[in-house]
Amino acid sequence: VKEVELNSELGLDYSLLRDLLAAGEWEKADDETRLKLIEMAGEEAVIRGWVYFTEVKDIPIADLRTVDDLWLSYSKGRYGYSVQKKAWVKSRKVWTKFFQEIDWVQGENNAYRKWPLEFNWVADAKKGHLPLTNALRGTQLLQAVLEHPAFEEKKKKKVNTSATTSVKI
């Protein structure tokens, strides 16, 4: 497991999340992730107990990346918002396809999993299955998280292949 620096522009402590993930306590880690997302969104979100999708844009990149890096590290690359972002893009940003891709639906009718017991709290659930972001009342919050600058594809630097070497004779 790769050691993750617990960076936070907001001064938040991510050690409990790290410890829960390290112990394989996936459901508790998911709950802690939700609490941290609320804290990241600010005082009003904390008072209200949930995040408005419009608040996500103001969350510092460093904090979202720390949470994502923890999930990535302790799940061996299976879980995290960046994994979900890749699945969402692969699904062409079509929610029904995305929910199928990360196994947030069940049965022949692809009914959305609604209750904690319906999700897979194991290390080898479908790639992108965790962390959960409630989409029962709509997908705006999840979309705001997935579109956050913290999860933009990193541009690959163009390598200069026309470099010449000089040989002294």
LINDAQUI-V406704 format. One record per helix or strand of 2 or more residues. SS is the DSSP state (~ for helix, > for strand). FROM is the first residue (numbers start at 1). LEN is the number of residues. If there is no record, write none. Layout:
[[SS;FROM;LEN] [SS;FROM;LEN]]
This chain:
[[~;15;8] [~;26;16] [~;43;6] [~;53;6] [~;61;14] [~;81;10] [~;95;7] [>;105;2] [>;111;2] [~;116;3] [~;140;7] [~;149;3]]
